[in-house]
Amino acid sequence: MKREINRLKVVLAEKKRTNRWLAAQLGKNEATISKWCTNKSQPSLDDLVAIARCLEVDTKDLLHSITE
């Protein structure tokens, strides 16, 4: 069973933003954002900070708690 590490897909939905929008903001490929949203790969710490800034959330809001 693959563990979900980030909450990016959920936060994008809460903020009513799309993968395409985030890709444009970060200068990344949409496929990369898709992999992050499905937890097939994870953003670097630098990218995580940039995502948080774009979405105006705390970086911890992008991650599942270890107790979940």
Distance bins in CASP14 RR format, pairs under 12 A and 6 or more apart:
PFRMAT RR
TARGET T0000
AUTHOR 0000-0000-0000
RMODE 2
METHOD distances of the structure
MODEL  1
1 39 0 0 0 0 0 1 0 0 0 0 0
2 38 0 0 0 0 1 0 0 0 0 0 0
2 39 1 0 0 1 0 0 0 0 0 0 0
2 40 0 0 0 0 1 0 0 0 0 0 0
2 41 0 0 0 0 0 1 0 0 0 0 0
2 42 0 0 0 0 0 1 0 0 0 0 0
3 39 1 0 0 1 0 0 0 0 0 0 0
3 42 0 0 0 0 0 1 0 0 0 0 0
3 63 0 0 0 0 0 1 0 0 0 0 0
3 64 0 0 0 0 1 0 0 0 0 0 0
3 66 0 0 0 0 0 1 0 0 0 0 0
3 68 0 0 0 0 1 0 0 0 0 0 0
4 10 0 0 0 0 1 0 0 0 0 0 0
4 36 0 0 0 0 0 1 0 0 0 0 0
4 37 0 0 0 0 0 1 0 0 0 0 0
4 38 0 0 0 0 1 0 0 0 0 0 0
4 39 1 0 1 0 0 0 0 0 0 0 0
4 40 0 0 0 0 0 1 0 0 0 0 0
4 42 0 0 0 0 0 1 0 0 0 0 0
4 62 0 0 0 0 0 1 0 0 0 0 0
4 63 0 0 0 0 1 0 0 0 0 0 0
4 64 1 0 1 0 0 0 0 0 0 0 0
4 65 0 0 0 0 0 1 0 0 0 0 0
4 68 0 0 0 0 1 0 0 0 0 0 0
5 36 0 0 0 0 1 0 0 0 0 0 0
5 37 0 0 0 0 0 1 0 0 0 0 0
5 38 0 0 0 0 0 1 0 0 0 0 0
5 39 1 0 1 0 0 0 0 0 0 0 0
5 40 0 0 0 0 0 1 0 0 0 0 0
5 41 0 0 0 0 1 0 0 0 0 0 0
5 42 1 0 1 0 0 0 0 0 0 0 0
5 43 0 0 0 0 1 0 0 0 0 0 0
5 48 0 0 0 0 0 1 0 0 0 0 0
5 62 0 0 0 0 1 0 0 0 0 0 0
5 63 1 0 0 1 0 0 0 0 0 0 0
5 64 1 0 0 1 0 0 0 0 0 0 0
5 65 0 0 0 0 0 1 0 0 0 0 0
5 66 0 0 0 0 1 0 0 0 0 0 0
5 68 0 0 0 0 0 1 0 0 0 0 0
6 12 0 0 0 0 0 1 0 0 0 0 0
6 33 0 0 0 0 0 1 0 0 0 0 0
6 35 0 0 0 0 0 1 0 0 0 0 0
6 36 1 0 0 1 0 0 0 0 0 0 0
6 37 0 0 0 0 1 0 0 0 0 0 0
6 38 0 0 0 0 1 0 0 0 0 0 0
6 39 1 0 0 1 0 0 0 0 0 0 0
6 40 0 0 0 0 0 1 0 0 0 0 0
6 41 0 0 0 0 1 0 0 0 0 0 0
6 42 1 0 0 1 0 0 0 0 0 0 0
6 43 1 0 0 1 0 0 0 0 0 0 0
6 44 0 0 0 0 0 1 0 0 0 0 0
6 45 0 0 0 0 0 1 0 0 0 0 0
6 47 0 0 0 0 0 1 0 0 0 0 0
6 48 1 0 0 1 0 0 0 0 0 0 0
6 51 0 0 0 0 1 0 0 0 0 0 0
6 52 0 0 0 0 0 1 0 0 0 0 0
6 57 0 0 0 0 0 1 0 0 0 0 0
6 59 0 0 0 0 0 1 0 0 0 0 0
6 60 0 0 0 0 0 1 0 0 0 0 0
6 61 0 0 0 0 0 1 0 0 0 0 0
6 62 1 0 1 0 0 0 0 0 0 0 0
6 63 1 0 1 0 0 0 0 0 0 0 0
6 64 1 0 0 1 0 0 0 0 0 0 0
6 65 0 0 0 0 0 1 0 0 0 0 0
6 68 0 0 0 0 0 1 0 0 0 0 0
7 13 0 0 0 0 1 0 0 0 0 0 0
7 14 0 0 0 0 1 0 0 0 0 0 0
7 15 0 0 0 0 0 1 0 0 0 0 0
7 36 0 0 0 0 0 1 0 0 0 0 0
7 37 0 0 0 0 1 0 0 0 0 0 0
7 39 0 0 0 0 1 0 0 0 0 0 0
7 42 0 0 0 0 0 1 0 0 0 0 0
7 43 0 0 0 0 0 1 0 0 0 0 0
7 48 0 0 0 0 0 1 0 0 0 0 0
7 51 0 0 0 0 0 1 0 0 0 0 0
7 52 0 0 0 0 0 1 0 0 0 0 0
7 55 0 0 0 0 0 1 0 0 0 0 0
7 57 0 0 0 0 1 0 0 0 0 0 0
7 58 0 0 0 0 0 1 0 0 0 0 0
7 59 0 0 0 0 0 1 0 0 0 0 0
7 60 0 0 0 0 1 0 0 0 0 0 0
7 61 1 0 0 1 0 0 0 0 0 0 0
7 62 1 0 1 0 0 0 0 0 0 0 0
7 63 1 0 0 1 0 0 0 0 0 0 0
7 64 1 0 1 0 0 0 0 0 0 0 0
7 65 0 0 0 0 1 0 0 0 0 0 0
7 68 0 0 0 0 1 0 0 0 0 0 0
8 14 0 0 0 0 0 1 0 0 0 0 0
8 15 0 0 0 0 0 1 0 0 0 0 0
8 17 0 0 0 0 0 1 0 0 0 0 0
8 18 0 0 0 0 0 1 0 0 0 0 0
8 19 0 0 0 0 1 0 0 0 0 0 0
8 22 0 0 0 0 1 0 0 0 0 0 0
8 23 0 0 0 0 0 1 0 0 0 0 0
8 26 0 0 0 0 0 1 0 0 0 0 0
8 32 0 0 0 0 0 1 0 0 0 0 0
8 33 1 0 0 1 0 0 0 0 0 0 0
8 34 0 0 0 0 0 1 0 0 0 0 0
8 35 0 0 0 0 0 1 0 0 0 0 0
8 36 1 0 1 0 0 0 0 0 0 0 0
8 37 1 0 1 0 0 0 0 0 0 0 0
8 38 0 0 0 0 1 0 0 0 0 0 0
8 39 0 0 0 0 1 0 0 0 0 0 0
8 40 0 0 0 0 0 1 0 0 0 0 0
8 41 0 0 0 0 0 1 0 0 0 0 0
8 42 0 0 0 0 1 0 0 0 0 0 0
8 43 1 0 0 1 0 0 0 0 0 0 0
8 47 0 0 0 0 0 1 0 0 0 0 0
8 48 0 0 0 0 1 0 0 0 0 0 0
8 51 1 0 0 1 0 0 0 0 0 0 0
8 52 0 0 0 0 0 1 0 0 0 0 0
8 54 0 0 0 0 0 1 0 0 0 0 0
8 55 0 0 0 0 1 0 0 0 0 0 0
8 57 0 0 0 0 0 1 0 0 0 0 0
8 59 0 0 0 0 0 1 0 0 0 0 0
8 61 0 0 0 0 0 1 0 0 0 0 0
8 62 1 0 1 0 0 0 0 0 0 0 0
8 63 0 0 0 0 1 0 0 0 0 0 0
8 64 0 0 0 0 0 1 0 0 0 0 0
9 15 0 0 0 0 0 1 0 0 0 0 0
9 17 0 0 0 0 0 1 0 0 0 0 0
9 18 0 0 0 0 0 1 0 0 0 0 0
9 19 0 0 0 0 1 0 0 0 0 0 0
9 22 0 0 0 0 0 1 0 0 0 0 0
9 33 0 0 0 0 1 0 0 0 0 0 0
9 34 0 0 0 0 1 0 0 0 0 0 0
9 35 0 0 0 0 0 1 0 0 0 0 0
9 36 0 0 0 0 1 0 0 0 0 0 0
9 37 1 0 1 0 0 0 0 0 0 0 0
9 38 1 0 0 1 0 0 0 0 0 0 0
9 39 0 0 0 0 1 0 0 0 0 0 0
9 40 0 0 0 0 0 1 0 0 0 0 0
9 51 0 0 0 0 0 1 0 0 0 0 0
9 55 0 0 0 0 0 1 0 0 0 0 0
9 62 0 0 0 0 0 1 0 0 0 0 0
9 64 0 0 0 0 0 1 0 0 0 0 0
10 17 0 0 0 0 0 1 0 0 0 0 0
10 37 0 0 0 0 1 0 0 0 0 0 0
10 38 0 0 0 0 0 1 0 0 0 0 0
10 39 0 0 0 0 0 1 0 0 0 0 0
10 55 0 0 0 0 0 1 0 0 0 0 0
10 57 0 0 0 0 0 1 0 0 0 0 0
10 61 0 0 0 0 1 0 0 0 0 0 0
10 62 0 0 0 0 1 0 0 0 0 0 0
10 63 0 0 0 0 0 1 0 0 0 0 0
10 64 0 0 0 0 1 0 0 0 0 0 0
10 68 0 0 0 0 0 1 0 0 0 0 0
11 17 0 0 0 0 1 0 0 0 0 0 0
11 19 0 0 0 0 0 1 0 0 0 0 0
11 22 0 0 0 0 1 0 0 0 0 0 0
11 36 0 0 0 0 0 1 0 0 0 0 0
11 37 0 0 0 0 1 0 0 0 0 0 0
11 48 0 0 0 0 0 1 0 0 0 0 0
11 51 0 0 0 0 1 0 0 0 0 0 0
11 52 0 0 0 0 1 0 0 0 0 0 0
11 54 0 0 0 0 0 1 0 0 0 0 0
11 55 1 0 1 0 0 0 0 0 0 0 0
11 56 0 0 0 0 0 1 0 0 0 0 0
11 57 1 0 0 1 0 0 0 0 0 0 0
11 58 0 0 0 0 0 1 0 0 0 0 0
11 59 0 0 0 0 0 1 0 0 0 0 0
11 60 0 0 0 0 0 1 0 0 0 0 0
11 61 1 0 0 1 0 0 0 0 0 0 0
11 62 1 0 1 0 0 0 0 0 0 0 0
11 63 0 0 0 0 0 1 0 0 0 0 0
11 64 0 0 0 0 0 1 0 0 0 0 0
12 18 1 0 0 1 0 0 0 0 0 0 0
12 19 1 0 0 1 0 0 0 0 0 0 0
12 20 0 0 0 0 0 1 0 0 0 0 0
12 21 0 0 0 0 1 0 0 0 0 0 0
12 22 1 0 0 1 0 0 0 0 0 0 0
12 23 0 0 0 0 0 1 0 0 0 0 0
12 25 0 0 0 0 0 1 0 0 0 0 0
12 33 0 0 0 0 1 0 0 0 0 0 0
12 34 0 0 0 0 0 1 0 0 0 0 0
12 36 0 0 0 0 1 0 0 0 0 0 0
12 37 1 0 0 1 0 0 0 0 0 0 0
12 38 0 0 0 0 0 1 0 0 0 0 0
12 51 0 0 0 0 1 0 0 0 0 0 0
12 54 0 0 0 0 1 0 0 0 0 0 0
12 55 1 0 0 1 0 0 0 0 0 0 0
12 57 0 0 0 0 0 1 0 0 0 0 0
12 61 0 0 0 0 0 1 0 0 0 0 0
12 62 0 0 0 0 1 0 0 0 0 0 0
13 19 0 0 0 0 0 1 0 0 0 0 0
13 22 0 0 0 0 0 1 0 0 0 0 0
13 37 0 0 0 0 1 0 0 0 0 0 0
13 55 0 0 0 0 0 1 0 0 0 0 0
14 55 0 0 0 0 1 0 0 0 0 0 0
14 56 0 0 0 0 0 1 0 0 0 0 0
14 57 0 0 0 0 1 0 0 0 0 0 0
14 61 0 0 0 0 1 0 0 0 0 0 0
14 62 0 0 0 0 0 1 0 0 0 0 0
15 21 0 0 0 0 1 0 0 0 0 0 0
15 22 0 0 0 0 1 0 0 0 0 0 0
15 25 0 0 0 0 0 1 0 0 0 0 0
15 51 0 0 0 0 0 1 0 0 0 0 0
15 52 0 0 0 0 0 1 0 0 0 0 0
15 54 0 0 0 0 1 0 0 0 0 0 0
15 55 1 0 1 0 0 0 0 0 0 0 0
15 56 1 0 0 1 0 0 0 0 0 0 0
15 57 1 0 0 1 0 0 0 0 0 0 0
15 61 0 0 0 0 0 1 0 0 0 0 0
15 62 0 0 0 0 0 1 0 0 0 0 0
16 22 0 0 0 0 0 1 0 0 0 0 0
16 55 0 0 0 0 0 1 0 0 0 0 0
17 23 0 0 0 0 0 1 0 0 0 0 0
17 24 0 0 0 0 0 1 0 0 0 0 0
17 25 0 0 0 0 1 0 0 0 0 0 0
17 26 0 0 0 0 0 1 0 0 0 0 0
17 33 0 0 0 0 0 1 0 0 0 0 0
17 37 0 0 0 0 0 1 0 0 0 0 0
17 51 0 0 0 0 0 1 0 0 0 0 0
17 54 0 0 0 0 1 0 0 0 0 0 0
17 55 1 0 0 1 0 0 0 0 0 0 0
17 56 0 0 0 0 0 1 0 0 0 0 0
17 57 0 0 0 0 0 1 0 0 0 0 0
18 24 0 0 0 0 1 0 0 0 0 0 0
18 25 0 0 0 0 0 1 0 0 0 0 0
18 30 0 0 0 0 1 0 0 0 0 0 0
18 33 0 0 0 0 1 0 0 0 0 0 0
18 34 0 0 0 0 0 1 0 0 0 0 0
18 37 0 0 0 0 0 1 0 0 0 0 0
18 55 0 0 0 0 0 1 0 0 0 0 0
19 25 0 0 0 0 0 1 0 0 0 0 0
19 26 0 0 0 0 0 1 0 0 0 0 0
19 28 0 0 0 0 1 0 0 0 0 0 0
19 29 0 0 0 0 0 1 0 0 0 0 0
19 30 1 0 1 0 0 0 0 0 0 0 0
19 31 0 0 0 0 1 0 0 0 0 0 0
19 32 0 0 0 0 1 0 0 0 0 0 0
19 33 1 0 1 0 0 0 0 0 0 0 0
19 34 1 0 1 0 0 0 0 0 0 0 0
19 35 0 0 0 0 0 1 0 0 0 0 0
19 36 0 0 0 0 1 0 0 0 0 0 0
19 37 1 0 0 1 0 0 0 0 0 0 0
19 38 0 0 0 0 0 1 0 0 0 0 0
19 51 0 0 0 0 0 1 0 0 0 0 0
20 26 0 0 0 0 0 1 0 0 0 0 0
20 27 0 0 0 0 0 1 0 0 0 0 0
20 28 0 0 0 0 0 1 0 0 0 0 0
20 29 0 0 0 0 0 1 0 0 0 0 0
20 30 1 0 1 0 0 0 0 0 0 0 0
20 31 0 0 0 0 0 1 0 0 0 0 0
20 32 0 0 0 0 0 1 0 0 0 0 0
20 33 1 0 0 1 0 0 0 0 0 0 0
20 34 0 0 0 0 1 0 0 0 0 0 0
20 37 0 0 0 0 0 1 0 0 0 0 0
21 27 0 0 0 0 0 1 0 0 0 0 0
21 28 0 0 0 0 0 1 0 0 0 0 0
21 30 0 0 0 0 1 0 0 0 0 0 0
21 33 0 0 0 0 1 0 0 0 0 0 0
21 51 0 0 0 0 0 1 0 0 0 0 0
21 54 0 0 0 0 1 0 0 0 0 0 0
21 55 0 0 0 0 1 0 0 0 0 0 0
22 28 1 0 0 1 0 0 0 0 0 0 0
22 29 0 0 0 0 0 1 0 0 0 0 0
22 30 0 0 0 0 1 0 0 0 0 0 0
22 32 0 0 0 0 1 0 0 0 0 0 0
22 33 1 0 1 0 0 0 0 0 0 0 0
22 34 0 0 0 0 0 1 0 0 0 0 0
22 36 0 0 0 0 1 0 0 0 0 0 0
22 37 0 0 0 0 1 0 0 0 0 0 0
22 43 0 0 0 0 0 1 0 0 0 0 0
22 47 0 0 0 0 0 1 0 0 0 0 0
22 50 0 0 0 0 1 0 0 0 0 0 0
22 51 1 0 0 1 0 0 0 0 0 0 0
22 52 0 0 0 0 0 1 0 0 0 0 0
22 53 0 0 0 0 0 1 0 0 0 0 0
22 54 1 0 0 1 0 0 0 0 0 0 0
22 55 1 0 0 1 0 0 0 0 0 0 0
22 62 0 0 0 0 0 1 0 0 0 0 0
23 29 1 0 0 1 0 0 0 0 0 0 0
23 30 1 0 1 0 0 0 0 0 0 0 0
23 31 0 0 0 0 1 0 0 0 0 0 0
23 32 1 0 0 1 0 0 0 0 0 0 0
23 33 1 0 1 0 0 0 0 0 0 0 0
23 34 0 0 0 0 1 0 0 0 0 0 0
23 35 0 0 0 0 0 1 0 0 0 0 0
23 36 0 0 0 0 0 1 0 0 0 0 0
23 37 0 0 0 0 0 1 0 0 0 0 0
23 43 0 0 0 0 0 1 0 0 0 0 0
23 47 0 0 0 0 0 1 0 0 0 0 0
23 50 0 0 0 0 0 1 0 0 0 0 0
23 51 0 0 0 0 0 1 0 0 0 0 0
23 54 0 0 0 0 0 1 0 0 0 0 0
24 30 0 0 0 0 1 0 0 0 0 0 0
24 33 0 0 0 0 1 0 0 0 0 0 0
24 54 0 0 0 0 1 0 0 0 0 0 0
25 33 0 0 0 0 1 0 0 0 0 0 0
25 47 0 0 0 0 0 1 0 0 0 0 0
25 50 0 0 0 0 1 0 0 0 0 0 0
25 51 0 0 0 0 1 0 0 0 0 0 0
25 52 0 0 0 0 0 1 0 0 0 0 0
25 53 0 0 0 0 1 0 0 0 0 0 0
25 54 1 0 1 0 0 0 0 0 0 0 0
25 55 0 0 0 0 1 0 0 0 0 0 0
25 56 0 0 0 0 0 1 0 0 0 0 0
26 32 0 0 0 0 1 0 0 0 0 0 0
26 33 1 0 0 1 0 0 0 0 0 0 0
26 36 0 0 0 0 0 1 0 0 0 0 0
26 43 0 0 0 0 1 0 0 0 0 0 0
26 44 0 0 0 0 0 1 0 0 0 0 0
26 46 0 0 0 0 0 1 0 0 0 0 0
26 47 1 0 0 1 0 0 0 0 0 0 0
26 48 0 0 0 0 0 1 0 0 0 0 0
26 49 0 0 0 0 0 1 0 0 0 0 0
26 50 1 0 1 0 0 0 0 0 0 0 0
26 51 1 0 0 1 0 0 0 0 0 0 0
26 52 0 0 0 0 0 1 0 0 0 0 0
26 53 0 0 0 0 1 0 0 0 0 0 0
26 54 1 0 0 1 0 0 0 0 0 0 0
26 55 0 0 0 0 0 1 0 0 0 0 0
27 33 0 0 0 0 1 0 0 0 0 0 0
27 47 0 0 0 0 0 1 0 0 0 0 0
27 50 0 0 0 0 1 0 0 0 0 0 0
27 51 0 0 0 0 0 1 0 0 0 0 0
27 54 0 0 0 0 0 1 0 0 0 0 0
28 34 0 0 0 0 0 1 0 0 0 0 0
28 35 0 0 0 0 0 1 0 0 0 0 0
28 36 0 0 0 0 1 0 0 0 0 0 0
28 37 0 0 0 0 0 1 0 0 0 0 0
28 41 0 0 0 0 0 1 0 0 0 0 0
28 43 0 0 0 0 1 0 0 0 0 0 0
28 44 0 0 0 0 0 1 0 0 0 0 0
28 46 0 0 0 0 0 1 0 0 0 0 0
28 47 1 0 0 1 0 0 0 0 0 0 0
28 50 0 0 0 0 1 0 0 0 0 0 0
28 51 0 0 0 0 1 0 0 0 0 0 0
28 54 0 0 0 0 0 1 0 0 0 0 0
29 35 0 0 0 0 1 0 0 0 0 0 0
29 36 0 0 0 0 0 1 0 0 0 0 0
29 41 0 0 0 0 0 1 0 0 0 0 0
30 36 0 0 0 0 0 1 0 0 0 0 0
30 37 0 0 0 0 0 1 0 0 0 0 0
31 37 0 0 0 0 0 1 0 0 0 0 0
31 38 0 0 0 0 0 1 0 0 0 0 0
31 40 0 0 0 0 0 1 0 0 0 0 0
31 41 0 0 0 0 0 1 0 0 0 0 0
32 38 0 0 0 0 0 1 0 0 0 0 0
32 40 0 0 0 0 0 1 0 0 0 0 0
32 41 1 0 0 1 0 0 0 0 0 0 0
32 42 0 0 0 0 0 1 0 0 0 0 0
32 43 0 0 0 0 1 0 0 0 0 0 0
32 44 0 0 0 0 0 1 0 0 0 0 0
32 47 0 0 0 0 1 0 0 0 0 0 0
32 51 0 0 0 0 0 1 0 0 0 0 0
33 40 0 0 0 0 0 1 0 0 0 0 0
33 41 0 0 0 0 0 1 0 0 0 0 0
33 43 0 0 0 0 1 0 0 0 0 0 0
33 47 0 0 0 0 1 0 0 0 0 0 0
33 50 0 0 0 0 0 1 0 0 0 0 0
33 51 0 0 0 0 1 0 0 0 0 0 0
33 54 0 0 0 0 0 1 0 0 0 0 0
34 40 0 0 0 0 1 0 0 0 0 0 0
34 41 0 0 0 0 1 0 0 0 0 0 0
35 41 1 0 1 0 0 0 0 0 0 0 0
35 42 0 0 0 0 1 0 0 0 0 0 0
35 43 0 0 0 0 1 0 0 0 0 0 0
35 47 0 0 0 0 0 1 0 0 0 0 0
36 42 1 0 0 1 0 0 0 0 0 0 0
36 43 1 0 1 0 0 0 0 0 0 0 0
36 44 0 0 0 0 0 1 0 0 0 0 0
36 47 0 0 0 0 1 0 0 0 0 0 0
36 48 0 0 0 0 1 0 0 0 0 0 0
36 50 0 0 0 0 0 1 0 0 0 0 0
36 51 0 0 0 0 1 0 0 0 0 0 0
36 62 0 0 0 0 1 0 0 0 0 0 0
36 63 0 0 0 0 0 1 0 0 0 0 0
37 43 0 0 0 0 0 1 0 0 0 0 0
37 51 0 0 0 0 0 1 0 0 0 0 0
37 62 0 0 0 0 0 1 0 0 0 0 0
39 62 0 0 0 0 0 1 0 0 0 0 0
39 63 0 0 0 0 0 1 0 0 0 0 0
39 64 0 0 0 0 1 0 0 0 0 0 0
41 47 0 0 0 0 0 1 0 0 0 0 0
42 48 0 0 0 0 1 0 0 0 0 0 0
42 51 0 0 0 0 0 1 0 0 0 0 0
42 62 0 0 0 0 0 1 0 0 0 0 0
42 63 0 0 0 0 1 0 0 0 0 0 0
42 64 0 0 0 0 0 1 0 0 0 0 0
43 49 0 0 0 0 1 0 0 0 0 0 0
43 50 0 0 0 0 1 0 0 0 0 0 0
43 51 1 0 0 1 0 0 0 0 0 0 0
43 52 0 0 0 0 0 1 0 0 0 0 0
43 54 0 0 0 0 0 1 0 0 0 0 0
43 59 0 0 0 0 0 1 0 0 0 0 0
43 62 0 0 0 0 1 0 0 0 0 0 0
43 63 0 0 0 0 0 1 0 0 0 0 0
44 50 0 0 0 0 1 0 0 0 0 0 0
44 51 0 0 0 0 0 1 0 0 0 0 0
45 51 0 0 0 0 0 1 0 0 0 0 0
45 52 0 0 0 0 0 1 0 0 0 0 0
45 59 0 0 0 0 1 0 0 0 0 0 0
45 62 0 0 0 0 0 1 0 0 0 0 0
45 63 0 0 0 0 0 1 0 0 0 0 0
46 52 0 0 0 0 0 1 0 0 0 0 0
46 53 0 0 0 0 0 1 0 0 0 0 0
46 59 0 0 0 0 0 1 0 0 0 0 0
47 53 0 0 0 0 0 1 0 0 0 0 0
47 54 0 0 0 0 0 1 0 0 0 0 0
47 59 0 0 0 0 0 1 0 0 0 0 0
47 62 0 0 0 0 0 1 0 0 0 0 0
48 54 0 0 0 0 0 1 0 0 0 0 0
48 55 0 0 0 0 0 1 0 0 0 0 0
48 57 0 0 0 0 0 1 0 0 0 0 0
48 58 0 0 0 0 0 1 0 0 0 0 0
48 59 1 0 1 0 0 0 0 0 0 0 0
48 60 0 0 0 0 1 0 0 0 0 0 0
48 61 0 0 0 0 0 1 0 0 0 0 0
48 62 1 0 0 1 0 0 0 0 0 0 0
48 63 1 0 0 1 0 0 0 0 0 0 0
49 55 0 0 0 0 0 1 0 0 0 0 0
49 57 0 0 0 0 0 1 0 0 0 0 0
49 58 0 0 0 0 0 1 0 0 0 0 0
49 59 1 0 1 0 0 0 0 0 0 0 0
49 60 0 0 0 0 0 1 0 0 0 0 0
49 62 0 0 0 0 1 0 0 0 0 0 0
49 63 0 0 0 0 0 1 0 0 0 0 0
50 57 0 0 0 0 0 1 0 0 0 0 0
50 59 0 0 0 0 1 0 0 0 0 0 0
50 62 0 0 0 0 0 1 0 0 0 0 0
51 57 0 0 0 0 1 0 0 0 0 0 0
51 58 0 0 0 0 0 1 0 0 0 0 0
51 59 0 0 0 0 1 0 0 0 0 0 0
51 61 0 0 0 0 0 1 0 0 0 0 0
51 62 1 0 0 1 0 0 0 0 0 0 0
51 63 0 0 0 0 0 1 0 0 0 0 0
52 58 1 0 0 1 0 0 0 0 0 0 0
52 59 1 0 1 0 0 0 0 0 0 0 0
52 60 0 0 0 0 1 0 0 0 0 0 0
52 61 1 0 0 1 0 0 0 0 0 0 0
52 62 1 0 1 0 0 0 0 0 0 0 0
52 63 0 0 0 0 0 1 0 0 0 0 0
53 59 0 0 0 0 1 0 0 0 0 0 0
53 62 0 0 0 0 0 1 0 0 0 0 0
54 62 0 0 0 0 0 1 0 0 0 0 0
55 61 0 0 0 0 1 0 0 0 0 0 0
55 62 1 0 0 1 0 0 0 0 0 0 0
56 62 0 0 0 0 0 1 0 0 0 0 0
57 63 0 0 0 0 0 1 0 0 0 0 0
60 66 0 0 0 0 0 1 0 0 0 0 0
END
